[in-house]
């Protein structure tokens, strides 16, 4: 029967678990508040490049109404670029062209196509409305409904049924024969009255299900059949905030909007955000949509000059100033022989901006370009990111690098607070700016959208400012969900009549795979925290098991657990033997405690002598526990960062545990659990799903505790055991939202530990103790020769004496 020594061993084990989670939570807090300092000469915050823009001037004046759309001709698809406009006389503010709303798409969502993405463009602001990845490895992890295609960009359009505004290549809608201009009036016989009703009907369908579409084309009825597909991941999308009972829905700005920051003596002036209470929602900052008086480049429709599968060109003319702006989007195409190569660098969109002076007088011009918006917020209730910078990380953080150095990060919670120090120039002690912008963008959990200036001369100065930008409202309880972006302001250019200048940006839009990011110079965007030295080799072993041995990440995690425990077996064996030896020494320890009941110094000295006599180290059992700590944190970070584990199923074909980088999500309990539980916020915010694997993990811990912990012998030990059980429940709450892959690691590791304790023979401890005693016993010294001779004589005399005594007894 085990004694209280085993009780002490389990106390140390439970204490270790508590300390692990305490250290882990403290590590996350310290990383978010006291991150590692940047390397010398590399800024942590977005900075201003070497030259400032001029000081801001007056506010934007009220804008006049544009002319009707019918006053300007509509360009045909694939039309050639028109010649530059002739210099125009200075007119009033109401001289903006009135082009109709047009949409264009680049690429395809078909994984067999030579494109990695489908890009949807709108003439409103010549902006990117949506980008969907075509690879089947990157699907929507939260919406499992059938996908027909995103057919509507402007949801406010009115009319009978649901008008089709755009049809992307490779979508089920395109394969079914839908065209822009069609009107969907019914799905499987159920009437469709608008965009919302179409989405409701499709939400009830699943992939591979065939739907019947009743369509009006040029006023004539038509019926089409469309087999639905799994929903692709939208890396960029229009972000619409929920409609309230009184207020209409609000829309955040689209991606890559541009306007003029300066024209001659007119320049934008920053505006202060409105003051609101700490617990009140904050609206979008007023300077986000601000433009010069008479300009509406962000909200007006640009002329769609030409468009095709790989390129689209938009143009906007300003007769009042004699300026012409051109925006060009170009999508990289994958060669046929590289379509199956996932690491081929085709995850980028090229954005070109050109400003031409078509006036007869010179002009001073600078542009303002906003970055990507609407990145994914998947896993908001369980996601965990580590930030390099000061302040906590969010779901969508701004990442920036200068002079090719280590990137800095500005977390979404800090951007949400409208802290003015976030975007102030990063200067040295002398007040000089440091470095040129290498890249800037928005970083999500597993995907990033990063803008990389394509300078022909690396020392060429393009920009005067680069800073984070909040483009959406802020909820005080969800700062980490804030829709963030970035803003670039160019240097002022002096343009003579007929002159122009252009800047080109390579926009990476894709997964955070280190090998892929390295081809764009973005490898440092992937950050594992302080334990990257553990996470990187563990990921390499994990990927080796998956790619060459078992081809399943769940089994690969179990094999990784076996490798880790085999490497730690000598330490684990020593820990088990240490516990058994402690059990054998417990009676003597108890006698020492009773003997020196009132003298702690003598008791400690006697115990140390006892341990030394038996060659026992009481701290030897803690070594494996401290070795496991960096492994545990490193594995946790690798599971939460590695995009390969995203949507990697434990059992293919089952929705349960279909994403090893997320909780297993057995069933949705948001319909009957309290809101504070399903919110996913705080310690008791467990999320909208019940997770089975964390419960199994804690049950296994409790079973271990029951198997190896002896029964309580007094009231004190009974209270300690109750406290341990309570701590297990608390650990289970902390465990409830961790990745299912991490739960697999703990389950496999715990089962291995049980097997070790059961299969390790108890005689091994006795044998080891016997060897220790034999080693501690003093060796006999060799006797001198003279002593050996004397002993031999004494032995002879003794033998003779014994014979005489025996003979005497015989006579008697």
C-alpha positions, 0 to 999 in steps of 0.5 A: 500500500502506498503511503503519504510519500506518494501523496507528496509526489502528487502534490508536487505534480498538481502544483506543477500543473497549476504553475504551468498554467500560471506561468503560461498565462503570465507569459502571454500577459508579459508578451502582450505588455513587455514584448522584446525590444526591437533590434537597433535601428528597426522601429516597432511602430509605423514610422514616417519616412525620411521626409515629412509631408507639408502641414495640413490645411483646411477641412474638406468643404461640402461636396456638390452633387455629380452629374447623372450617370447617363451623361457619360458613356459607359465603356465596353468590357475589354475596351482600349484605353482612351487618350489622355484628356485635354487640358481643361479650364478651371471649373467649379467643384461640380465637374466630377465625371458620372460613370455608372457602377461597374464590377470586374473580376480577376482570376478564378476560384477553380483550383485547377485554374492558373490563379491562386485567388478570385478578386472582385473589383468595384468601380466605386473608388476603384477598390477591391471588394473581395478576395477569395482563395482558390485552394481547397485547403483554405475553406471557410472554417465557420460557414459550412453552407453551400456556396453558389458564388458572391453575386452581389457587391452592393447589397443596397440595390433595390428591385424584384428578386436578387439582381446578379451584379458579378459572376466570378470565374470558377464559381458554381454560378458561372458553371450553371450559366448565370450572367451579370444582369440576371435576376434570381426570383426563386431557389427550389421553388421558394421565392427570392425577394432580395439579397438577404432572402437568397442568402437565407435559402442558400444557408439551408443547403450544403455542398454538393447539393444541386439547387434549381434557380428560377432566373429572369434574363432580359425579362424572360424566365429561365431555369438553371441548375447549380451544384453547390460547392464548399465555401472558399475563404475570403481573405478580404471582404466587405465588412457590414455591421449588424443592423440595429432596430432603428439604425441602418447597417453600416459598411466599413471602407473597402480595400485600397482606396486612394485619394489626393492628400495634397493639390498645390496649396490644399492639403488634408487636415487630420480630425480628432475622433469624437470623445465617448465613454469607456464603455460606449461604442466608438464610431469610425474616425472622421478622418478615414473618409476625409477628402479635399474640397471638391473631391470624391475619389473614394465614393465616386465611380471610376471609369473602367477602362479595360478588364480581363482575367488578369488585369483591370484598369480604372481611371478618374479625371479631374478637369478642375485641376487638370489631373488624371489618376489611373489605378491598375490591378494585375493578378499573377498567373501560375505557369501550367507546370507549377499549378500543383506547386503550392509554394509557387509565388503567385499569391500576390496582386500588383497595384499600380497608381499613376498621376498625370498632369494634363493641365497647362500649369504645373501642380504639386501633388501627393496621394493617400493610399489606404491598405487592406480591410475586412480580414478574417475574424475566424476563431475570435472566441478561442484565437490567441496571438502573440505580438512583438510590440508593446500592447496586446495582440488582436485578431487583425494587427498592423505589421510593418518593417523598415530597411528589411529589418525585423517587423514591428506589430501594432495590435488591434486593441491599441489601434482601437484606442485611437492612441496618437502615439501609435502613428507618430514618426519613429525618430532617433535621439537627433529627431531624424527618421530611420529607414525606408518602408520595406512592407506594411499590412494587416496580419490575421491569425493564419493569413496576411495581406501585406503591401510591398513597395516595388522600388527600382532604386532601393534608396528611393524615397516614396512616402512621407507617412505610413501609419496604422488606421482604424476603419471600423467602429469599436465595441468596448468589449471586443477591441481585438476584433477592430477592423484595422488597416494602414495608410500611406501618404506619398511625398509631394511631387512637382508635376510639369504639364504632361509629366506623371509619376507612378508607384507600384505595390506588390500586395501579398494575399495568402496563408502564413506558410514560412516557405511561401512568405520567404519568397516575398521577403516576409518570413519574419511575419510568422512569430512563435513568441519566446519559445520559437526555438522549441516550436520550429523543430517540433513543427518540422518533426510533425510535418515529417510524420504527416508528409511521409509516415501517417498522412494525418495530423492527429496521428502525427501529433500522437507520434510526436508525443511518443517521440517526446516521451521517449526522449524524456524516458530516462528523466521520467523513469528517474522521477518514478523511482524517486517517488518510490524511494521517497515512499520507502524513506517516509517512515524514517522521515516521520520519525525524524519529524517526531524526534525534532518536533520543535527544532526545524533546523535540526529536523532539516539537517537530519533529513539532509543526512538521511537523503545523503545516506541513501543517495536521494535528491528530493528535487530530482522528480521536478526535473522532467516537469521543468523540461516539459514546460517549454515543450508544452508552450512551444507546441501550443504556439506552433498549433496556434500559428501553423496554417497547415493544422488549420482545418486538418481533421482528426477523422476525415469526413467528420465535422467533429474535430475537423480543425486541430488548430481549434477546439473540437466543437462537438455541438452548438450549445449557444441556444440554451447556455447563458450569454456570458458563457457562449460569448467566449470572452473572459475565463468563464466565456467558454464559447458557443460550442461544447468541446469534448476533448478538454473534458476527456483530458481533465477526466484522465487527469482525475483518473490518474489522481485516483489511481496513484494517490493514496487514500487520505490518512487525516483531515489535512490530507483529505482537504489537500485532495479536495483542493486538488480536485477543485484545481482540476476543475479550474484547469479544465475551464482554462483548457476548454478553448485550447486547440484540439491538437493540444488536447490530443498531446495531453491525452497521449502523454497522460496515457503514456505516463500511466503505462510507465507507472504500471509497467515499471517494476517496483523491484527496480527501485529496490535494486537501485537503492541497493546499489546506492547503499553498496556504493555508499558503504566504505570499502575495507582497507588492505591489512599489512602483511605482518597482521596477516601472519599474526592472524594466521598464527592465531588461527593455528593456535585456535585450531589446536586449542579447539582439538584439545577441548574436543578431546577433553570433552570426549574423555568426560 
